[in-house]
Amino acid sequence: MSLNQLASRLNNIAPFHVMELAKKAAVLEQQGRHIIHMGIGEPDFTAPPAVVEAATRAMADGKMQYTSATGLPQLRQAISEHYRSVYGLEIAPERIVVTAGASAALLLACAALVEKGAQVLMPDPSYPCNRHFVAAFEGQARLIASGPEHRFQLSAQMVREHWDAETRGVLLASPSNPTGTSILPDELRAIVAEVRARGGFTIVDEIYQGLSYEGAPFSALSLGEDVVVINSFSKYFNMTGWRLGWLVLPPALVPQVEKLAQNLFICASSIAQHAGMACFAPESIAIYEERKAEFKRRRDYIVPALESLGFKVPVVPDGAFYVYADCSALSDDADRLTLDMLNEAGVVLVPGLDFGPFTARRYIRLSYATSMENLQEAVARLGAFFANRKAA
């Protein structure tokens, strides 16, 4: 096939540099190097025993056929009850659509809401795939520079200032990848009000909401039925490879998204759905809460450790398992610095390049989804790395 036969929309999709660094690290490991991975955002924990047992039982019982495109009714009910028990929210199961991971949820939301040429506001920095989901449907992700003074998030004032005739909505993440910061409830309430007043849509990615460490649990779903929320079993529930997520939609949007899901995905994995129901068992939740406490312990270690190395952490992350650190006192090129740290110290961190141009050269992202022993060893290696640079 000739390259000139490819769809032009591919020009709007950039490579994912996180994965490129992971490939370089894999080459070094094949050469016998020991590499500490703090690049890819994947929990180092896996599904608890009850979840694995539920999957095994479903397979043994032959429960492997297609489900409804919106998901197993029992799973939708379990998710609804989770919102009631954790957030005090009454979310009708009929508003919940089970998806093949949060990525499929975002694709379905964008397929339903993003028209050709439509602008969608999102912060810079933000998760790169989110803007590429918009581009896949020929919309335009408009990145708004969002510095530490705004917690690296959009504000209601930014929405007012940047909304124009082509704008159709906003795509937010709280807590965010790459920063681990949340939008404060009052600010999110103001953003939703600004978007609603302009007849736009609000999509909020809450896949890290279960890993929020400060304050009472808060979901954008409390702000009205017109808010579209994305969630996932990958992060809090430690099921990355199972590819299971969900959407919560305005009632009128459910049949439209169901129609899309029927055609694009048929359904999420039936085995994963049966396993997912076991996530909400009390014994599973107890395990998840223990692991959440461990993530917080790691955060509380790594933030001051990074600052002792010369990084600046202008906003302490209140969720997820990332730290977004300013490296400008150590290097004027975050991309080069991360390559040097990989090659010389054997530590994988990610430059800001993936997350938008505003912070590309000054910031690095660290994932603390690894053991405390690995974090401590990484800090020791980086301390030696920077000492050697000063001595050279």
Number of C-alpha atoms within 10 A of each C-alpha: 5 5 6 7 7 10 8 10 13 11 9 15 16 11 11 13 17 19 13 11 20 19 12 14 23 15 12 16 13 9 9 9 13 14 18 19 22 22 22 19 21 19 21 11 17 16 22 18 14 18 23 18 14 20 23 15 15 18 14 10 9 10 14 16 10 14 17 17 21 25 23 20 16 13 21 22 16 19 23 20 19 16 16 13 11 13 15 14 16 14 20 16 17 16 20 25 28 30 30 23 25 23 20 23 26 27 22 23 24 23 18 15 20 24 15 12 16 21 24 27 24 25 27 22 29 25 19 20 17 19 23 20 23 29 24 18 19 20 25 23 23 19 21 21 18 20 17 14 9 14 20 26 29 27 21 17 12 18 21 13 9 13 20 11 8 12 22 22 25 23 23 25 27 26 28 29 26 27 32 26 27 25 21 14 14 9 15 22 16 16 22 24 16 20 20 15 9 15 11 17 20 25 25 22 25 22 26 24 22 23 25 23 17 11 7 9 13 18 20 21 19 15 14 12 16 19 18 22 27 25 26 28 24 22 22 24 28 20 25 20 12 19 19 26 27 27 27 28 25 16 14 11 16 18 14 14 23 20 15 18 24 13 11 13 14 19 23 27 22 22 21 23 28 23 24 26 20 23 27 19 13 10 13 17 16 12 16 22 15 10 19 21 14 15 24 21 13 20 26 13 15 22 22 14 17 20 15 12 18 16 21 20 19 16 19 20 26 22 26 32 30 29 28 30 24 23 23 16 10 16 16 13 17 25 20 13 19 22 20 15 17 23 16 13 22 22 25 27 25 28 29 28 22 21 27 19 14 18 22 18 21 21 28 28 29 25 27 29 25 19 15 17 10 17 23 15 14 21 19 14 18 20 17 15 17 16 12 10 9 8 6 6
